[in-house]
Amino acid sequence: MFAQVRHQLCPDLAIDLGTHQTRVAVGGRGLILDEPSVVAVDSESRRILGGGAAVGRVAKQMIGRTPDGITAAYPIRGSVVHDFDLCEAMLGSFLRKTGRSKLGLKPRVLMTVPGAISPVERRAVTNAAERAGAGDVFLIEQSRAAAVGAGLPISEPIANWICQIGAGTTDIAVLSLGDIVVRRARRVAGEAFDEAIAAYLRREYSLKVGSRTAERIKHEIGSADPLDEELVVEVSGIDTAGAVPRKAVITSEDVREAIAPVLQIMTEELRATVESCDPELAADLADVGLVLSGGGAQLRRLPEYFERQLGVPVRLVDDPARVVIRGTALCVDHFRQWRPYFESAA
Ligand SMILES: Nc1ncnc2c1ncn2[C@@H]1O[C@H](COP(=O)(O)OP(=O)(O)OP(=O)(O)O)[C@@H](O)[C@H]1O
């Protein structure tokens, strides 16, 4: 009875604290916040601008349109807390926006974490959430949340193979009978594509571009496999020899060449999951195939590329960037059922 009243006054929260994007869902209501994981800080004092208000979308709007002396800070890197104080401030601001706290009650929170996370990193994310205003904090692996969000039959005695590609981490798991049988996580994901594109332009075109330009190129013309009609984009950067502004026309073939080594790493990780499975489960994988999720999995022709590399069917889930928060929210809605699979930092 008390728990029910408490729940009404202060519903549980699901939080996907991502390298690029933070998403918050409220138990029973679904997604209520989806904002960039960024804060705008004074370069010298490292204080958040606007009295702590320059967080998320507001911060992103300020960056690039503000005078020198203002820096964009990303408190999460490789899906783990990189700057503890800024992470706490950012989360605090997001939690206040959800407007949930009544009578001083603190919400129970379920947060996602990548598979390859150390106890120290686990503790950091938990502490940041507690100091930002959360009550009890539970953790769930991204790949499990993604599998739930994708609606995979993970409780059944068959193999479910999921590859969640975010900005900072690729989480791969094989799940069966509710458990993760094999897991692999690598800090190589969407941002690694961007870095590879920037490095390629420097090497092949003597053109220096920023990470946002590299990401834009990926979105506009990036592909993992050849396209029916190849794409081109004009890019502005700085000539590395003359240190002057210059433009270049880049093709989707260029981008494929640039990102090939990153795709190769992902393929090796996927192959390694199969090798770690026992033969019965591995045989299932060939039939059920691979499911792709995460914002980074939206790269054109990625399913076709992995199908060619692995020889199994591959499909991309609907609304891939929000699958993890969808799954986390479902776990919050059925807290008791999923509780055995949650972890705490202690
Ligand atoms: N159309 C697209 N094509 C290719 N990549 C895309 C596309 N749209 C978004 N992305 C990439 O998706 C990534 C962000 O995905 P997502 O929101 O799942 O990550 P995140 O949750 O912030 O990161 P992580 O979970 O790894 O900490 C970025 O690297 C972004 O460039």
The ligand as a Gaussian input file, in Angstrom:
#p B3LYP/6-31G(d) Opt

LIG

0 1
 N       21.657000       8.263000     -39.828000
 C       22.738000       7.908000     -39.147000
 N       23.738000       7.246000     -39.756000
 C       24.850000       6.872000     -39.081000
 N       25.036000       7.119000     -37.763000
 C       24.065000       7.795000     -37.117000
 C       22.873000       8.213000     -37.755000
 N       22.093000       8.856000     -36.841000
 C       22.778000       8.833000     -35.680000
 N       23.952000       8.204000     -35.839000
 C       25.007000       8.008000     -34.839000
 O       24.475000       7.375000     -33.701000
 C       25.304000       7.681000     -32.580000
 C       24.429000       8.026000     -31.412000
 O       23.687000       6.884000     -31.100000
 P       23.023000       6.708000     -29.661000
 O       22.103000       7.845000     -29.392000
 O       22.464000       5.319000     -29.619000
 O       24.323000       6.803000     -28.753000
 P       24.509000       7.095000     -27.211000
 O       23.399000       6.409000     -26.459000
 O       24.670000       8.538000     -26.964000
 O       25.923000       6.386000     -26.977000
 P       26.420000       5.168000     -26.076000
 O       25.213000       4.307000     -25.778000
 O       27.437000       4.450000     -26.890000
 O       27.003000       5.811000     -24.872000
 C       26.193000       8.853000     -33.013000
 O       27.516000       8.388000     -33.263000
 C       25.543000       9.325000     -34.309000
 O       26.444000       9.913000     -35.210000

